[in-house]
Amino acid sequence: MSGSDELVALYDLDGTAVGAATRARVRAEGLWHAAGVVLVRSSDGERVYVHLRTATKDVYPSTWDCWAGGIVAAGETPEECARRELAEELGVHGVELRPLFVHVTDDDTIRAHNFAFETRWDGPFVHQPSEVVEGRWLTLSELRSWLEDPESRFIPDGRLGALEWFRRREA
């Protein structure tokens, strides 16, 4: 099954799985779906791993992101998706995922419930060549500076999710 024919879980406005549709249909019609996303922090919690998305990504190509993740497949939970995507994109397996929050993206083309998780991992990382060009560690202050700079090439929903993460840490 090609990427556009892949069945993904459909969600309602409240964040409940309600069915399935092809990825192509979800993209074309702006249907509500979900994503499982993981923030990878160093074991001391002082750094966050960021990665550059490839130019061939169907959404937000050539942008930086601090969340490893993707769309929840039909029949998959957000945590299962987060684990799968973390392994596929960054080569990270067997780590504990701590649930954080659900961040909603609704920009008229992408409507998603982003189920956010966090893990601690110092490496190594193995990038999936079709999705990740490169990666690096940023300190929390460096990440905050990137997020607050409107000129930085940071994925929009990832930026909003990370700013929410900072807001909740400081509350």
NULUM-627017 format. One line per 3 residues: number of its first residue (from 1); their letters; for each residue x, y, z of N, C-alpha, C. Coordinates in Angstrom, 1 decimal, always signed. Layout:
# NULUM-627017
NUM> A> X/Y/Z/X/Y/Z/X/Y/Z; ...
***
This chain:
# NULUM-627017
1> MSG> +0.9/-1.2/+0.0/+0.0/+0.0/+0.0/+0.9/+1.2/+0.0; +0.7/+2.1/-0.9/+1.5/+3.4/-1.0/+1.1/+4.3/+0.1; +1.9/+5.3/+0.4/+1.6/+6.3/+1.5/+0.2/+6.9/+1.4
4> SDE> -0.2/+7.3/+0.2/-1.5/+8.0/+0.0/-2.6/+7.0/+0.2; -2.4/+5.7/+0.0/-3.5/+4.7/+0.1/-3.5/+4.2/+1.5; -2.6/+4.5/+2.4/-2.5/+4.0/+3.8/-3.8/+4.5/+4.5
7> LVA> -4.4/+3.6/+5.3/-5.6/+3.9/+6.1/-5.1/+4.5/+7.4; -5.7/+5.7/+7.7/-5.4/+6.4/+8.9/-6.7/+6.5/+9.7; -6.5/+6.7/+11.0/-7.7/+6.8/+11.9/-8.3/+8.2/+11.8
10> LYD> -9.6/+8.2/+11.7/-10.3/+9.5/+11.7/-10.7/+9.8/+13.1; -10.7/+11.0/+13.5/-11.1/+11.5/+14.9/-12.2/+12.5/+14.8; -13.0/+12.6/+15.8/-14.0/+13.7/+15.9/-13.4/+14.9/+16.5
13> LDG> -14.2/+16.0/+16.7/-13.7/+17.2/+17.3/-13.2/+17.0/+18.7; -13.8/+16.0/+19.4/-13.4/+15.8/+20.8/-12.2/+14.9/+21.0; -11.6/+14.4/+19.9/-10.4/+13.6/+20.0/-10.7/+12.1/+20.2
16> TAV> -11.8/+11.7/+19.7/-12.2/+10.3/+19.8/-12.1/+9.6/+18.4; -11.5/+8.5/+18.3/-11.4/+7.7/+17.0/-12.8/+7.4/+16.6; -13.1/+7.6/+15.3/-14.5/+7.4/+14.8/-14.5/+6.6/+13.5
19> GAA> -13.4/+6.3/+12.9/-13.4/+5.6/+11.6/-12.0/+5.6/+11.0; -12.0/+5.4/+9.7/-10.8/+5.4/+9.0/-11.0/+6.0/+7.5; -9.9/+6.5/+7.0/-9.9/+7.0/+5.6/-8.5/+6.9/+5.1
22> TRA> -8.3/+7.0/+3.8/-7.0/+7.0/+3.2/-6.3/+8.3/+3.6; -5.0/+8.2/+3.7/-4.2/+9.4/+3.9/-4.5/+10.5/+2.9; -4.6/+10.1/+1.6/-4.9/+11.0/+0.5/-6.2/+11.8/+0.8
25> RVR> -7.2/+11.0/+1.2/-8.5/+11.7/+1.5/-8.4/+12.6/+2.7; -7.7/+12.2/+3.7/-7.5/+13.0/+4.9/-6.9/+14.4/+4.5; -5.8/+14.3/+3.7/-5.1/+15.5/+3.3/-6.0/+16.3/+2.3
28> AEG> -6.6/+15.7/+1.4/-7.4/+16.4/+0.4/-8.6/+17.2/+1.0; -9.3/+16.5/+2.0/-10.5/+17.0/+2.5/-10.3/+17.7/+3.9; -9.1/+17.7/+4.4/-8.8/+18.3/+5.7/-9.6/+17.7/+6.8
31> LWH> -9.6/+16.3/+6.8/-10.4/+15.6/+7.8/-9.6/+15.5/+9.1; -10.4/+15.5/+10.2/-9.8/+15.4/+11.6/-9.1/+14.0/+11.7; -7.9/+14.0/+12.2/-7.2/+12.8/+12.4/-6.3/+13.0/+13.7
34> AAG> -5.4/+12.1/+13.9/-4.5/+12.3/+15.1/-3.1/+11.9/+14.8; -2.2/+12.4/+15.6/-0.8/+12.1/+15.5/-0.3/+11.7/+16.9; +0.7/+10.8/+16.8/+1.5/+10.5/+18.0/+2.8/+11.2/+17.9
37> VVL> +3.2/+12.0/+18.8/+4.5/+12.8/+18.7/+5.3/+12.7/+20.0; +6.6/+12.6/+19.8/+7.5/+12.4/+21.0/+8.6/+13.5/+21.0; +8.7/+14.1/+22.1/+9.8/+15.0/+22.4/+10.9/+14.2/+23.1
40> VRS> +12.1/+14.2/+22.4/+13.2/+13.4/+23.0/+14.2/+14.4/+23.7; +14.3/+14.1/+25.0/+15.2/+14.9/+25.8/+16.4/+14.1/+26.3; +17.5/+14.7/+26.5/+18.7/+14.0/+27.0/+18.4/+13.5/+28.4
43> SDG> +19.1/+12.5/+28.9/+18.8/+12.0/+30.2/+18.9/+13.0/+31.3; +19.7/+14.0/+31.2/+19.7/+15.1/+32.2/+18.6/+16.1/+32.0; +17.8/+16.0/+30.9/+16.7/+16.9/+30.7/+17.1/+18.3/+30.2
46> ERV> +18.4/+18.5/+30.0/+18.9/+19.8/+29.6/+18.9/+20.1/+28.1; +18.7/+19.1/+27.3/+18.8/+19.2/+25.8/+17.6/+18.5/+25.2; +17.2/+19.0/+24.0/+16.1/+18.4/+23.2/+16.7/+18.1/+21.8
49> YVH> +16.4/+16.9/+21.3/+16.8/+16.6/+20.0/+15.9/+17.1/+18.9; +16.5/+17.8/+17.9/+15.7/+18.4/+16.8/+16.2/+17.8/+15.5; +15.3/+17.7/+14.5/+15.7/+17.1/+13.3/+15.2/+17.9/+12.1
52> LRT> +15.9/+17.9/+11.0/+15.5/+18.5/+9.8/+14.7/+17.6/+8.9; +13.5/+17.9/+8.5/+12.7/+17.1/+7.7/+13.2/+17.2/+6.2; +13.0/+16.1/+5.5/+13.5/+16.1/+4.1/+12.6/+17.0/+3.2
55> ATK> +13.2/+17.3/+2.1/+12.5/+18.2/+1.1/+11.3/+17.5/+0.4; +11.3/+16.1/+0.6/+10.2/+15.4/-0.1/+9.0/+15.1/+0.8; +9.0/+15.6/+2.1/+7.9/+15.4/+3.0/+6.6/+16.0/+2.3
58> DVY> +5.5/+15.4/+2.5/+4.2/+15.9/+1.9/+3.7/+17.1/+2.6; +4.1/+17.3/+3.9/+3.6/+18.4/+4.7/+4.9/+19.1/+5.3; +5.0/+20.4/+5.2/+6.1/+21.1/+5.8/+7.5/+20.5/+5.5
61> PST> +7.8/+20.4/+4.2/+9.2/+19.9/+3.8/+10.2/+20.9/+4.3; +11.4/+20.4/+4.5/+12.6/+21.2/+4.8/+12.4/+22.1/+6.0; +11.8/+21.6/+7.0/+11.6/+22.4/+8.2/+12.1/+21.6/+9.4
64> WDC> +12.5/+22.3/+10.4/+13.0/+21.6/+11.6/+11.9/+21.3/+12.5; +12.0/+20.2/+13.3/+11.0/+19.8/+14.3/+11.7/+19.2/+15.5; +11.0/+19.3/+16.6/+11.6/+18.7/+17.8/+10.7/+17.5/+18.3
67> WAG> +9.7/+17.2/+17.5/+8.8/+16.1/+17.7/+9.0/+15.0/+16.7; +9.3/+13.8/+17.1/+9.3/+12.6/+16.2/+7.9/+12.1/+16.2; +7.3/+11.9/+15.1/+5.9/+11.4/+15.1/+5.3/+11.4/+13.7
70> GIV> +4.0/+11.0/+13.8/+3.3/+10.9/+12.5/+1.8/+10.6/+12.8; +1.1/+10.4/+11.7/-0.3/+10.1/+11.7/-0.6/+8.8/+12.3; -1.7/+8.7/+13.1/-2.1/+7.5/+13.7/-2.8/+6.6/+12.7
73> AAG> -2.3/+5.4/+12.5/-2.9/+4.5/+11.5/-4.2/+3.9/+12.0; -5.1/+3.5/+11.1/-6.3/+2.8/+11.5/-6.0/+1.6/+12.4; -6.7/+1.5/+13.5/-6.5/+0.4/+14.4/-5.3/+0.6/+15.4
76> ETP> -4.7/+1.7/+15.4/-3.5/+2.0/+16.2/-3.9/+3.1/+17.2; -3.3/+2.9/+18.4/-3.5/+4.0/+19.4/-2.4/+5.1/+19.2; -2.7/+6.3/+19.7/-1.6/+7.3/+19.6/-0.3/+6.9/+20.2
79> EEC> -0.3/+6.2/+21.3/+1.0/+5.7/+21.9/+1.7/+4.7/+21.0; +1.0/+3.8/+20.4/+1.6/+2.9/+19.5/+2.2/+3.6/+18.3; +1.4/+4.6/+17.8/+1.9/+5.4/+16.7/+3.2/+6.1/+17.1
82> ARR> +3.2/+6.7/+18.3/+4.4/+7.5/+18.7/+5.6/+6.5/+18.8; +5.4/+5.3/+19.4/+6.5/+4.4/+19.5/+7.0/+4.0/+18.1; +6.1/+3.7/+17.2/+6.4/+3.3/+15.8/+7.2/+4.4/+15.1
85> ELA> +6.7/+5.6/+15.2/+7.3/+6.7/+14.5/+8.7/+7.1/+15.1; +8.8/+7.0/+16.4/+10.1/+7.2/+17.1/+11.2/+6.2/+16.6; +10.7/+5.0/+16.5/+11.7/+3.9/+16.0/+12.0/+4.1/+14.5
88> EEL> +11.0/+4.5/+13.7/+11.2/+4.7/+12.2/+12.1/+5.9/+12.0; +11.7/+7.0/+12.5/+12.4/+8.3/+12.2/+13.8/+8.4/+12.8; +13.9/+8.0/+14.1/+15.1/+8.3/+14.8/+15.9/+7.0/+15.3
91> GVH> +15.3/+5.9/+15.0/+15.9/+4.6/+15.4/+15.9/+4.4/+16.9; +15.0/+5.0/+17.7/+14.9/+4.8/+19.1/+13.9/+3.8/+19.5; +14.3/+2.7/+20.2/+13.4/+1.6/+20.6/+13.5/+1.4/+22.1
94> GVE> +12.4/+0.8/+22.6/+12.4/+0.3/+24.0/+12.5/+1.4/+25.1; +12.0/+2.6/+24.8/+12.1/+3.7/+25.8/+10.7/+3.9/+26.5; +10.7/+4.4/+27.7/+9.5/+4.8/+28.3/+8.9/+6.1/+27.7
97> LRP> +7.7/+6.1/+27.4/+7.0/+7.3/+26.9/+6.1/+7.8/+28.0; +6.3/+9.1/+28.3/+5.5/+9.8/+29.3/+4.5/+10.7/+28.6; +3.2/+10.4/+28.8/+2.2/+11.3/+28.2/+2.3/+12.7/+28.7
100> LFV> +2.1/+13.7/+27.8/+2.2/+15.1/+28.2/+0.9/+15.8/+28.1; +0.3/+15.9/+26.9/-0.9/+16.6/+26.6/-1.3/+16.3/+25.2; -2.5/+16.8/+24.9/-3.0/+16.7/+23.5/-3.1/+18.2/+23.0
103> HVT> -2.4/+18.4/+21.9/-2.3/+19.7/+21.2/-3.1/+19.7/+19.9; -4.1/+20.6/+19.7/-4.9/+20.6/+18.6/-4.3/+21.5/+17.5; -4.2/+21.0/+16.3/-3.9/+21.8/+15.1/-5.1/+21.9/+14.2
106> DDD> -5.5/+23.1/+13.9/-6.6/+23.3/+13.0/-6.3/+24.6/+12.2; -5.7/+24.4/+11.0/-5.4/+25.5/+10.2/-6.1/+25.4/+8.8; -7.2/+24.8/+8.8/-8.1/+24.6/+7.6/-7.6/+23.6/+6.6
109> TIR> -6.3/+23.3/+6.7/-5.8/+22.2/+5.8/-5.4/+21.0/+6.6; -4.9/+21.2/+7.8/-4.5/+20.1/+8.7/-5.3/+20.3/+10.0; -6.1/+19.3/+10.3/-6.9/+19.2/+11.5/-6.5/+18.0/+12.2
112> AHN> -5.8/+18.1/+13.3/-5.2/+17.0/+14.0/-5.2/+17.2/+15.5; -5.4/+16.1/+16.2/-5.2/+16.0/+17.7/-3.8/+15.4/+17.8; -2.8/+16.2/+18.3/-1.4/+15.7/+18.5/-1.3/+15.2/+19.9
115> FAF> -1.2/+13.9/+20.0/-1.0/+13.3/+21.3/+0.5/+13.3/+21.6; +0.9/+14.2/+22.6/+2.3/+14.4/+22.8/+2.8/+13.6/+24.0; +4.0/+13.0/+23.8/+4.7/+12.2/+24.7/+6.2/+12.8/+24.9
118> ETR> +6.8/+12.3/+25.9/+8.2/+12.7/+26.1/+9.0/+11.5/+26.5; +10.2/+11.4/+26.1/+11.1/+10.3/+26.5/+12.5/+10.9/+26.8; +13.3/+10.1/+27.5/+14.7/+10.5/+27.7/+15.6/+9.5/+27.0
121> WDG> +16.6/+10.0/+26.2/+17.5/+9.2/+25.4/+18.7/+10.0/+25.0; +19.9/+9.4/+25.2/+21.1/+10.1/+24.9/+21.7/+9.6/+23.5; +21.0/+8.7/+22.9/+21.5/+8.2/+21.6/+22.0/+6.8/+21.7
124> PFV> +22.4/+6.2/+20.6/+22.5/+6.9/+19.3/+21.2/+7.0/+18.6; +21.3/+7.9/+17.5/+20.1/+8.1/+16.6/+20.4/+7.5/+15.3; +19.5/+6.9/+14.7/+19.6/+6.4/+13.3/+18.4/+7.0/+12.5
127> HQP> +18.8/+8.0/+11.7/+17.7/+8.7/+10.9/+17.2/+7.9/+9.7; +15.9/+8.0/+9.5/+15.3/+7.4/+8.4/+15.5/+8.3/+7.2; +16.3/+7.9/+6.2/+16.7/+8.8/+5.1/+15.6/+9.4/+4.3
130> SEV> +14.4/+8.8/+4.2/+13.3/+9.4/+3.5/+12.6/+10.4/+4.3; +12.9/+10.6/+5.6/+12.2/+11.6/+6.4/+13.1/+12.6/+7.1; +14.3/+12.2/+7.4/+15.2/+13.0/+8.2/+16.5/+13.3/+7.5
133> VEG> +16.9/+14.5/+7.4/+18.1/+14.9/+6.7/+19.3/+14.9/+7.7; +19.0/+15.5/+8.9/+20.1/+15.6/+9.9/+19.4/+15.9/+11.3; +20.1/+15.8/+12.3/+19.6/+16.1/+13.6/+20.7/+16.6/+14.5
136> RWL> +20.3/+17.3/+15.6/+21.3/+17.8/+16.6/+20.6/+18.1/+17.9; +21.4/+18.2/+18.9/+20.9/+18.6/+20.2/+20.8/+20.1/+20.4; +19.8/+20.6/+21.0/+19.7/+22.0/+21.4/+19.5/+22.1/+22.9
139> TLS> +20.1/+23.1/+23.5/+19.7/+23.3/+24.9/+18.3/+23.8/+25.0; +17.7/+23.8/+26.1/+16.3/+24.3/+26.2/+16.3/+25.8/+25.8; +17.3/+26.6/+26.2/+17.2/+28.0/+25.8/+17.4/+28.2/+24.3
142> ELR> +18.3/+27.4/+23.7/+18.4/+27.4/+22.3/+17.1/+27.1/+21.6; +16.5/+26.0/+22.0/+15.2/+25.6/+21.4/+14.2/+26.7/+21.6; +14.1/+27.3/+22.7/+13.1/+28.4/+23.0/+13.4/+29.6/+22.0
145> SWL> +14.7/+29.9/+21.8/+15.0/+31.0/+20.9/+14.6/+30.6/+19.4; +14.8/+29.4/+19.0/+14.3/+29.0/+17.7/+12.8/+29.1/+17.6; +12.1/+28.7/+18.6/+10.7/+28.7/+18.6/+10.1/+30.1/+18.5
148> EDP> +10.7/+31.0/+19.2/+10.3/+32.4/+19.3/+10.7/+33.2/+18.1; +11.5/+32.7/+17.3/+12.0/+33.5/+16.1/+11.1/+33.1/+14.9; +10.2/+34.1/+14.5/+9.3/+33.8/+13.4/+10.0/+33.5/+12.1
151> ESR> +11.3/+33.8/+12.0/+12.0/+33.5/+10.7/+12.6/+32.1/+10.7; +12.6/+31.4/+11.8/+13.2/+30.1/+11.8/+12.3/+29.2/+11.0; +13.0/+28.2/+10.4/+12.3/+27.2/+9.6/+11.8/+26.1/+10.4
154> FIP> +10.9/+26.3/+11.3/+10.4/+25.4/+12.3/+9.0/+25.0/+11.9; +8.6/+23.7/+11.9/+7.3/+23.2/+11.5/+6.2/+23.9/+12.4; +5.2/+24.5/+11.8/+4.2/+25.3/+12.5/+3.6/+24.5/+13.7
157> DGR> +3.1/+23.3/+13.5/+2.4/+22.6/+14.6/+3.4/+22.2/+15.6; +4.6/+21.8/+15.2/+5.6/+21.5/+16.2/+6.0/+22.7/+17.0; +6.1/+23.9/+16.4/+6.4/+25.1/+17.1/+5.4/+25.3/+18.2
160> LGA> +4.1/+25.3/+17.8/+3.0/+25.5/+18.8/+3.0/+24.5/+19.9; +3.2/+23.2/+19.5/+3.3/+22.2/+20.6/+4.4/+22.4/+21.5; +5.6/+22.8/+21.0/+6.8/+23.0/+21.9/+6.6/+24.2/+22.8
163> LEW> +6.0/+25.3/+22.2/+5.7/+26.4/+23.1/+4.7/+26.1/+24.2; +3.7/+25.2/+23.8/+2.8/+24.7/+24.9/+3.6/+23.9/+25.9; +4.5/+23.1/+25.5/+5.3/+22.3/+26.4/+6.1/+23.3/+27.4
166> FRR> +6.7/+24.3/+26.8/+7.4/+25.3/+27.7/+6.4/+26.0/+28.6; +5.2/+26.4/+28.1/+4.2/+27.0/+29.0/+3.9/+26.2/+30.2; +3.6/+24.9/+29.9/+3.2/+24.0/+31.0/+4.3/+23.7/+32.0
169> REA> +5.6/+23.7/+31.5/+6.7/+23.5/+32.4/+6.9/+24.7/+33.4; +6.5/+25.9/+32.9/+6.7/+27.1/+33.6/+5.5/+27.4/+34.5; +4.4/+26.7/+34.3/+3.2/+27.0/+35.1/+3.3/+26.6/+36.5
***
